[in-house]
Amino acid sequence: MMPATPVKPGHHHCTFDLLIEQVEHLDREAGLRGVTRAGYMRQLIFDDMRRQGRSQRQAARKAG
């Protein structure tokens, strides 16, 4: 399904095929945090990117 409005510059619209129990989990977790499904998924990705960046910086310090 395509977005109803144009996608913002620098953004990309994604569609995911999830099991019902995964969507239910996503909805519960998003609800606990007071954000949308998309907002919760963005936060998960942001947190993962931050963790990976920290790991890469630590590895670079040990190597150099």
Protein Blocks (a to p, Z undefined) as FASTA:
>chain_A
ZZfbdcdehiacddddddfklmmmmmmmmmmnopafklmmmmmmmmmmmmmmmmmmmmmm
mmZZ
